[in-house]
Amino acid sequence: MLKDLSLLIGLQELDLKIEKNGIKEKKLSSQIEGERKRVLELEENLLKKKEMLKHIQIERRNKERSIEEIDSLLAKHEEEKYKIKSNEEFAALEKEISQGEEEKNKAEDILLELMEREEGLDEELPVLEKESKQANKDCQEKERILRADLDSTIEQLKDLENNRKKNISQLNSVLFQRYKQLQKTRENPVVLSISNGICDGCNVKVPPSLVARVRRREEIVYCENCTRILYMNNS
Ligand SMILES: [Zn+2]
């Protein structure tokens, strides 16, 4: 076979493999990123909930303290009741007591709510912690496998690129430019065979005279319809 043609076919094979490996490389990289992102999201959520719990515990303790303060104030008022002489003073004290009790009720409602939230988080946190740890472990394992796959893909790409360079150095440069141009304007493959007298690229019948030229393998022949480079697979 014409040396340039076989070089071109080889080059195209390399280019298609390079393209495939490039896609695989991107896919593997994004899979690794995705795994890491998932673990990070779980860890961030866990941290957020831990902070929330801390905040609730502080709020709860503050509320307990203020209820204690209200309680001691109310106890003091109860004692004061017995020392009061006038009705007016008594009424004023009663008002203060009822205000204190109202305040205490409100504080107790909030305290109850805080305790419920605290309890919920106390139950939720160990589950999240476990989930996060497991995800981290799974991620490391998956990443190890993906990374090995990625490394070998990159290694293969290097070999393919080297072979491509070797191939191009032997190829007629005008033909190489033509091939590159075809790659830009036509869908792959751009070097292809004729089967049953039809161009595999555009599915249009190739005139018999052109088929004969392709068969002779003495020159590079282009499809008259799609301008792709033609060759005969066998015979
Ligand atoms: Zn064609």
Residues whose N, C-alpha, C, O or C-beta is under 5 A from the ligand:
A	BS01	ZN	C199 G201 C202 C223 N225 C226 T227
